[in-house]
Amino acid sequence: MTGRSRTAAPGALRPFDRRALRPLDELELAGGTELFVLTLPGGDVEVYETPRHDLVVWAYTAFVPVAVCRGPGQPFVRVSVDELREACLRLDPRPYVAVDVVPPGGVHYPEPDRHEREPLPLIDPAIPDTSMLWLPVRPGSVGTTRPAVEMAEGERGEPVLLAYTSLARLRAELGQRRAAVSVRADRLDHIVSQTGAGTVAVDAAVPGQRRDTDFPRHRTEN
């Protein structure tokens, strides 16, 4: 009789031990699965150091185990394996990734008491939200506190800052896998000064050959 190995269902949790760790550089997931990666409140990827001085990044294939392990308030970022590798390039030694593993320490971010929350302002769906803009960023900077903005190149070679009024519009123009961050519209002038952009293009159409690819290398941190 031939035995068959069983694969854990997505989101099924395993206890934390060394056998549950996989080298990040060797991690492969079927179908381009994105991971929910734990971060610190400031946005940097959370890294755990074991007693043997191995570095571990916590990642999950669904949100529910994130809330179960660390609490509903746990900050996280949703990224592909390639984006996670690029975000961890500076880590030495190279980290392991614990996928769907219960981390030590229990719940760190419990859900706040609803009585302590300030009431949210009423939203009129007929009025578009112009207080936020979406900017394309370098994939490797996702999950960091200062993501690197990707800029296009104008007709005369000047750097152009692309800004979109919704994530849907950004991905409709730049591709569904384009990494992006949201920023307050009132910070746009500051970002322009930091990036050295010659102009800002809002909800701009981009030539098809640039979809889901890097723009020319005008990059800086916002």
C-alpha positions as a printed NumPy array, in Angstrom:
array([[  0.   ,   0.   ,   0.   ],
       [  1.438,   3.349,  -1.005],
       [  1.116,   6.209,   1.483],
       [  0.253,   9.746,   0.493],
       [  1.693,  12.875,   2.117],
       [ -0.889,  15.331,   3.371],
       [ -0.699,  19.064,   2.849],
       [ -2.158,  21.28 ,   5.552],
       [ -5.212,  23.252,   4.537],
       [ -4.611,  26.98 ,   3.904],
       [ -4.579,  28.809,   7.205],
       [ -4.205,  25.618,   9.316],
       [ -1.911,  26.451,  12.241],
       [  1.109,  24.434,  13.314],
       [  3.16 ,  24.661,  16.536],
       [  6.403,  26.584,  16.469],
       [  9.532,  24.44 ,  16.245],
       [ 12.556,  24.295,  13.976],
       [ 10.914,  21.775,  11.64 ],
       [  8.266,  24.388,  10.79 ],
       [ 10.841,  26.886,   9.481],
       [ 11.645,  27.188,   5.781],
       [ 14.499,  29.25 ,   4.299],
       [ 12.933,  32.357,   2.772],
       [ 15.176,  32.079,  -0.289],
       [ 13.785,  28.587,  -0.977],
       [ 10.117,  29.32 ,  -0.257],
       [  7.753,  28.513,  -3.124],
       [  3.964,  28.724,  -3.008],
       [  1.565,  27.386,  -5.61 ],
       [ -0.357,  29.758,  -7.827],
       [  1.376,  32.952,  -6.77 ],
       [ -0.251,  32.872,  -3.323],
       [  0.13 ,  36.125,  -1.396],
       [  1.056,  36.058,   2.274],
       [ -0.146,  38.04 ,   5.269],
       [  3.191,  39.03 ,   6.854],
       [  3.364,  40.378,  10.408],
       [  4.795,  43.867,  10.756],
       [  5.613,  46.234,  13.578],
       [  3.296,  49.212,  14.219],
       [  5.69 ,  51.456,  12.27 ],
       [  5.389,  49.269,   9.159],
       [  8.691,  47.31 ,   9.174],
       [  8.486,  43.528,   8.8  ],
       [  8.546,  41.873,  12.23 ],
       [ 11.626,  39.67 ,  12.692],
       [ 11.981,  37.159,  15.537],
       [ 15.369,  35.869,  16.721],
       [ 15.428,  32.312,  18.05 ],
       [ 17.69 ,  31.14 ,  20.92 ],
       [ 19.968,  29.726,  18.176],
       [ 20.139,  33.224,  16.615],
       [ 18.114,  32.281,  13.544],
       [ 15.96 ,  35.091,  12.148],
       [ 12.299,  34.268,  11.516],
       [  9.598,  36.149,   9.604],
       [  5.973,  35.271,  10.395],
       [  3.672,  34.741,   7.391],
       [  0.145,  33.41 ,   6.97 ],
       [ -1.923,  32.249,   4.01 ],
       [ -5.122,  33.829,   5.388],
       [ -6.054,  36.654,   7.77 ],
       [ -7.973,  34.535,  10.31 ],
       [ -4.856,  32.831,  11.772],
       [ -3.216,  36.256,  12.097],
       [ -6.073,  37.379,  14.347],
       [ -6.094,  34.055,  16.223],
       [ -2.344,  34.138,  16.957],
       [ -1.745,  37.822,  17.615],
       [ -5.154,  39.483,  17.903],
       [ -7.405,  41.45 ,  15.512],
       [ -5.269,  44.571,  15.929],
       [ -2.068,  42.935,  14.63 ],
       [ -0.499,  45.067,  11.86 ],
       [  0.404,  43.177,   8.697],
       [  1.162,  43.608,   5.019],
       [ -0.077,  41.391,   2.183],
       [  2.748,  40.604,  -0.25 ],
       [  3.971,  38.016,  -2.726],
       [  6.929,  35.76 ,  -1.934],
       [  9.159,  37.792,  -4.267],
       [  8.149,  41.045,  -2.553],
       [  8.873,  39.512,   0.84 ],
       [ 12.329,  38.362,  -0.304],
       [ 13.144,  41.856,  -1.559],
       [ 11.897,  43.453,   1.671],
       [ 14.283,  41.199,   3.646],
       [ 17.38 ,  41.659,   1.457],
       [ 19.307,  43.486,   4.197],
       [ 18.76 ,  40.846,   6.868],
       [ 21.876,  38.937,   7.885],
       [ 21.827,  36.015,   8.378],
       [ 19.211,  35.249,   5.752],
       [ 15.883,  34.654,   7.483],
       [ 13.599,  31.69 ,   7.711],
       [  9.864,  32.064,   7.183],
       [  7.307,  30.42 ,   9.432],
       [  4.15 ,  29.891,   7.357],
       [  0.929,  29.389,   9.337],
       [  2.88 ,  28.783,  12.548],
       [  1.834,  29.858,  16.057],
       [  4.471,  32.346,  17.292],
       [  5.525,  32.412,  20.941],
       [  4.153,  35.102,  23.205],
       [  0.431,  34.831,  22.535],
       [ -1.848,  37.734,  21.592],
       [  0.004,  41.053,  21.274],
       [ -2.68 ,  43.201,  19.658],
       [ -6.132,  42.508,  21.135],
       [ -9.145,  44.222,  19.629],
       [ -9.713,  47.606,  21.332],
       [-12.805,  47.994,  23.472],
       [-15.502,  49.414,  21.199],
       [-16.513,  51.859,  23.948],
       [-13.041,  53.439,  23.762],
       [-13.209,  54.068,  20.033],
       [-14.054,  57.502,  18.708],
       [-17.126,  57.535,  16.454],
       [-16.352,  57.476,  12.729],
       [-17.556,  60.377,  10.593],
       [-20.547,  59.725,   8.382],
       [-19.61 ,  59.025,   4.758],
       [-21.66 ,  60.225,   1.825],
       [-21.071,  57.608,  -0.916],
       [-22.047,  60.176,  -3.552],
       [-18.973,  62.268,  -2.699],
       [-15.632,  60.741,  -3.82 ],
       [-12.875,  60.581,  -1.209],
       [-10.264,  63.036,  -2.436],
       [ -8.348,  63.091,   0.845],
       [ -6.232,  60.062,  -0.158],
       [ -4.131,  59.271,  -3.211],
       [ -2.46 ,  56.057,  -4.345],
       [  1.158,  56.019,  -5.564],
       [  3.04 ,  53.158,  -7.286],
       [  6.042,  52.01 ,  -5.235],
       [  9.013,  49.687,  -5.567],
       [  7.85 ,  46.168,  -4.585],
       [ 10.808,  45.584,  -2.271],
       [  9.878,  48.606,  -0.163],
       [  6.418,  47.261,   0.716],
       [  6.17 ,  46.777,   4.468],
       [  8.819,  49.401,   5.286],
       [  8.242,  52.76 ,   6.94 ],
       [  9.536,  54.687,   3.896],
       [  8.432,  53.018,   0.657],
       [ 10.354,  53.981,  -2.492],
       [  8.095,  55.758,  -4.982],
       [  8.244,  54.616,  -8.603],
       [  8.101,  57.465, -11.123],
       [  7.533,  57.568, -14.859],
       [  9.543,  59.572, -17.38 ],
       [  8.085,  62.566, -19.182],
       [  8.509,  63.437, -22.845],
       [ 11.631,  65.488, -22.092],
       [ 13.058,  62.928, -19.677],
       [ 11.831,  64.639, -16.517],
       [ 10.607,  62.466, -13.62 ],
       [  6.811,  62.344, -13.36 ],
       [  5.053,  61.441, -10.123],
       [  1.98 ,  59.282, -10.822],
       [ -0.944,  59.634,  -8.42 ],
       [ -4.321,  57.906,  -8.577],
       [ -7.57 ,  58.685,  -6.808],
       [ -8.245,  55.005,  -6.087],
       [ -6.345,  51.723,  -5.966],
       [ -8.681,  50.363,  -8.636],
       [ -7.716,  53.171, -11.044],
       [ -4.012,  52.674, -10.345],
       [ -4.161,  48.95 , -11.075],
       [ -6.375,  49.468, -14.104],
       [ -3.574,  51.57 , -15.625],
       [ -0.449,  49.932, -14.176],
       [ -1.503,  46.298, -13.758],
       [ -3.175,  44.229, -11.056],
       [  0.114,  43.253,  -9.393],
       [  1.517,  46.778,  -9.115],
       [  2.671,  47.528,  -5.564],
       [  1.15 ,  50.735,  -4.209],
       [  0.694,  52.809,  -1.065],
       [ -1.953,  55.301,  -0.041],
       [ -0.958,  58.784,   1.123],
       [ -2.864,  61.813,   2.309],
       [ -3.473,  64.266,  -0.492],
       [ -2.168,  67.108,   1.67 ],
       [  1.267,  65.392,   1.719],
       [  1.624,  65.461,  -2.05 ],
       [  3.662,  68.701,  -2.089],
       [  6.081,  67.194,   0.44 ],
       [  6.449,  64.018,  -1.627],
       [  7.067,  66.078,  -4.77 ],
       [  9.877,  67.968,  -3.015],
       [ 11.392,  64.735,  -1.675],
       [ 11.283,  62.899,  -5.001],
       [ 12.32 ,  65.816,  -7.208],
       [  9.391,  65.199,  -9.524],
       [  9.121,  67.663, -12.374],
       [  5.36 ,  67.252, -12.587],
       [  2.451,  65.294, -11.127],
       [  0.066,  63.261, -13.301],
       [ -3.239,  62.346, -11.64 ],
       [ -5.142,  59.285, -12.919],
       [ -2.833,  59.27 , -15.939],
       [ -3.002,  56.67 , -18.682],
       [  0.262,  54.745, -19.065],
       [  1.482,  53.066, -22.273],
       [  0.678,  49.352, -22.308],
       [  4.289,  48.254, -22.399],
       [  4.848,  49.67 , -18.902],
       [  2.101,  47.695, -17.192],
       [  3.321,  45.39 , -14.407],
       [  6.941,  46.356, -15.095],
       [  9.369,  48.768, -13.476],
       [  9.249,  52.354, -14.58 ],
       [ 12.522,  54.115, -15.458],
       [ 14.739,  54.24 , -12.4  ],
       [ 13.613,  57.505, -10.817],
       [ 13.313,  56.314,  -7.22 ],
       [ 13.491,  57.899,  -3.842],
       [ 11.952,  57.489,  -0.409],
       [  8.938,  59.59 ,   0.496]])
